[in-house]
Amino acid sequence: MKKILIFMLSLISLIQMSFAANVTVDGVNFEGAKLVNSVTYVPLRTFAETLAEVEVSWDNNTKTATARHSQAETSAGIGRGYIESRGRVLYSGNKNIIIDGSTYIPVRPLAKAFGATVTWDNATKTAEIRSGAETLKSADEFYNASDLYWLAKIINAESEGETLTGKLAVGNVVINRVESPDFPNNVYDVVFDKKGGVQFTPVANGSIHKEPGWESYLAAKICLESYKVTDKNILFFLNPAISTSTWVPNNRDFVMSVGNHDFYA
């Protein structure tokens, strides 16, 4: 009961801080958008119906709204910082909320789910939406299966008890290494890289082979969508309470701490 009360109070707080926002869809003003903590939100049903012929349903047990149309199913759970569409996870970090009985979603991930693009006109403080002809690629089309599998496994092995943000930060380190010329160019090879010694403790102790939990897969998908927890190029992390190596703290730039881990660029 206490958790429910805290959750409801947080939603009320968000609602009290909402203001009308300027949004256009294909040049036409869109009514009902709200600005919440400087983020533009739109009502799921009205926005989805503007972009496609949809059927919207509500699951009261899971507090999830789902918009279905001919080519995709997009769902948004209240209190989550992401939506799911065609098996993909589109993350904003800003929670889906209820305002005046309607489900409100940050506009950028919702527009992406429907193949639309968002640009910001700073002069008029308007989010301009352009509907797209292309459907969002499915998870099978978009995610490399090997990258998703091994990214979820290393996230799970390194940060099973961490928050979602902590898991994302670990995943960011792996993806940043894939994108760096100083490391291998795919997730599997980064995880099992032995240049200069084994790079990740779970590879050495065998815990890398433990089956990942659902949140580790969630974090892996978000990372593969190019979401970054920081604009710094974090490439290393360690748990200062148990780490015996001093090379990283002595040679790399400290960026942040998340949970039990310190991250370095």
C-alpha positions in Angstrom: 0.0 0.0 0.0 2.9 2.4 0.8 4.5 1.8 -2.6 1.2 2.4 -4.3 0.7 5.7 -2.4 4.2 6.9 -3.3 3.6 6.0 -7.0 0.3 7.9 -7.1 1.8 10.9 -5.3 4.6 11.0 -7.9 2.1 11.0 -10.7 0.1 13.8 -9.1 3.3 15.8 -8.8 4.0 15.4 -12.5 0.4 16.4 -13.4 0.6 19.5 -11.3 3.7 20.6 -13.2 2.2 20.1 -16.7 1.5 23.0 -19.1 0.1 23.2 -22.6 2.8 22.5 -25.3 3.0 23.5 -28.9 3.0 20.5 -31.3 2.2 20.3 -35.0 1.6 17.2 -37.1 2.4 17.6 -40.8 2.0 21.4 -40.3 -1.4 21.2 -38.5 -1.7 22.2 -34.8 -2.1 19.2 -32.5 -4.3 19.8 -29.5 -3.8 18.2 -26.1 0.1 18.2 -25.9 1.6 18.9 -22.5 4.9 20.1 -21.3 6.0 18.1 -18.2 9.3 19.0 -16.6 10.5 20.5 -19.9 9.5 17.3 -21.9 6.8 17.4 -24.5 4.1 14.7 -23.9 1.2 13.8 -26.1 -1.9 11.7 -25.4 -1.4 8.2 -26.8 -4.8 7.6 -28.3 -5.2 11.0 -30.0 -1.7 11.1 -31.3 -1.8 7.5 -32.6 -5.1 8.1 -34.3 -3.6 11.2 -36.0 -0.9 9.1 -37.6 -2.6 5.8 -38.3 -5.8 3.8 -38.1 -5.5 2.3 -34.7 -7.3 0.4 -32.0 -6.3 1.5 -28.5 -6.9 -0.7 -25.4 -6.2 -0.4 -21.7 -5.1 -3.3 -19.4 -6.0 -2.2 -15.9 -4.1 -5.0 -14.3 -0.7 -4.0 -15.8 -1.6 -0.3 -16.2 -0.6 -0.5 -19.9 -2.1 1.2 -22.9 -1.7 -0.5 -26.3 -2.2 1.0 -29.7 -2.6 -1.6 -32.5 -2.6 -1.0 -36.2 -2.0 -3.1 -39.3 1.8 -3.2 -39.0 2.7 -2.8 -35.4 1.6 -3.0 -31.7 2.9 -0.2 -29.5 2.5 -0.5 -25.7 3.2 1.9 -22.9 3.2 1.0 -19.2 2.4 3.8 -16.8 5.5 4.7 -14.7 7.9 3.2 -17.2 10.5 5.3 -19.0 10.1 3.6 -22.3 7.5 2.2 -24.8 7.7 -1.1 -26.7 6.9 -1.4 -30.4 7.5 -4.4 -32.7 9.7 -6.0 -30.1 11.9 -3.0 -29.7 12.4 -0.8 -26.7 12.2 2.9 -27.3 13.6 4.7 -24.2 13.4 8.3 -23.1 13.9 8.0 -19.4 10.8 10.1 -18.8 7.9 8.1 -17.3 4.7 7.5 -19.1 1.9 9.2 -17.0 -1.8 9.7 -16.7 -3.2 13.2 -17.1 -7.0 13.8 -16.7 -7.6 10.0 -17.3 -5.6 9.8 -20.5 -2.2 8.1 -21.1 0.5 10.6 -21.9 3.8 9.6 -23.6 6.9 11.6 -24.4 6.5 12.6 -28.0 9.9 11.4 -29.4 9.7 7.7 -28.8 6.0 7.6 -29.7 6.6 9.4 -33.0 9.4 7.0 -33.7 7.2 4.0 -33.1 4.9 5.2 -35.9 7.7 6.0 -38.3 7.4 9.8 -37.8 10.2 12.3 -37.2 10.4 15.1 -34.6 12.2 18.4 -35.0 12.3 21.3 -32.5 11.6 24.8 -33.6 13.3 26.9 -30.9 11.9 30.2 -32.2 8.3 29.1 -31.7 9.0 26.5 -29.0 7.2 23.9 -31.2 7.7 20.2 -31.6 7.1 19.6 -35.4 6.1 16.0 -36.3 6.4 14.7 -39.8 4.6 11.4 -40.6 6.7 8.9 -42.3 5.9 6.3 -45.1 8.2 3.7 -43.5 7.2 1.4 -40.7 9.5 1.0 -37.7 11.8 -2.0 -38.3 11.0 -5.0 -36.1 13.3 -6.3 -33.4 14.4 -9.1 -35.6 15.3 -6.7 -38.4 17.0 -4.1 -36.2 18.9 -5.9 -33.5 21.8 -8.1 -34.3 20.9 -11.4 -32.5 24.4 -12.1 -31.4 25.0 -8.6 -30.1 21.7 -8.6 -28.2 22.4 -12.0 -26.6 25.9 -11.3 -25.4 25.2 -7.7 -24.4 22.4 -9.0 -22.2 24.7 -11.6 -20.7 27.5 -9.3 -19.8 25.0 -6.7 -18.4 23.5 -9.4 -16.3 26.8 -10.8 -15.1 28.3 -7.4 -14.3 25.2 -5.6 -12.9 22.5 -8.1 -12.0 21.7 -6.3 -8.8 22.0 -2.7 -10.1 19.2 -0.4 -11.2 18.2 -0.1 -14.8 20.5 3.0 -15.1 23.4 1.0 -13.7 22.7 -1.8 -16.3 22.5 0.8 -19.1 25.9 2.3 -18.1 27.5 -1.1 -18.2 26.0 -1.7 -21.6 27.2 1.7 -22.8 30.8 0.7 -21.9 30.5 -2.4 -24.1 28.9 -0.5 -27.1 31.4 2.3 -26.8 34.2 -0.2 -27.0 32.5 -1.7 -30.1 32.5 1.7 -31.7 36.1 2.5 -30.7 39.0 1.7 -33.0 40.9 0.5 -29.9 38.7 -2.5 -29.3 37.0 -5.3 -31.3 34.1 -4.3 -33.5 31.3 -6.6 -32.2 29.9 -7.3 -28.8 31.0 -11.0 -28.5 34.6 -10.1 -29.3 34.6 -7.1 -26.9 33.2 -9.3 -24.1 35.9 -12.0 -24.6 38.7 -9.6 -25.5 41.9 -10.7 -23.8 44.2 -8.0 -25.1 46.2 -7.0 -22.0 44.4 -9.7 -20.0 40.8 -10.7 -19.6 38.7 -7.5 -19.7 35.6 -8.6 -17.7 35.6 -10.6 -14.5 32.6 -12.7 -15.4 34.6 -14.1 -18.4 37.3 -15.2 -15.9 35.0 -16.7 -13.3 32.4 -18.2 -15.7 29.4 -16.1 -14.6 29.1 -14.7 -18.1 27.3 -18.0 -19.0 24.4 -17.4 -16.5 21.1 -16.8 -18.3 20.2 -13.1 -18.3 17.1 -11.7 -16.6 14.4 -9.8 -18.5 15.7 -6.4 -17.3 19.2 -7.2 -18.7 17.6 -7.9 -22.1 15.6 -4.7 -21.7 18.8 -2.7 -21.0 20.6 -4.4 -23.9 17.9 -3.4 -26.3 17.9 0.2 -25.0 21.7 0.4 -25.5 21.4 -1.0 -29.0 18.9 1.8 -29.7 21.9 4.1 -29.1 20.7 5.5 -25.8 23.5 6.9 -23.7 23.4 7.6 -19.9 26.1 10.2 -20.4 27.6 12.1 -23.3 31.1 11.1 -22.1 32.6 8.2 -23.9 32.8 5.8 -21.0 35.0 2.8 -21.7 35.9 1.3 -18.3 34.1 0.6 -15.0 35.0 -1.0 -11.7 33.6 -1.6 -8.3 35.9 0.4 -6.0 34.9 -1.7 -3.0 36.3 -4.9 -4.4 38.6 -3.9 -7.2 42.3 -4.6 -6.7 43.5 -2.9 -9.9 44.7 0.8 -9.8 45.4 1.2 -13.5 42.0 2.5 -14.5 41.7 5.2 -11.7 45.3 6.2 -12.2 45.1 6.4 -16.0 41.6 7.2 -17.1 39.2 10.1 -16.5 36.5 9.6 -13.9 33.1 10.3 -15.2 30.4 9.2 -12.7 29.3 6.6 -10.2 26.2 4.6 -10.6 25.3 2.1 -7.9 28.3 0.1 -7.0 30.3 1.0 -10.1 32.6 3.9 -11.0 32.8 4.7 -14.7 35.8 6.2 -16.6 36.4 7.5 -20.1 
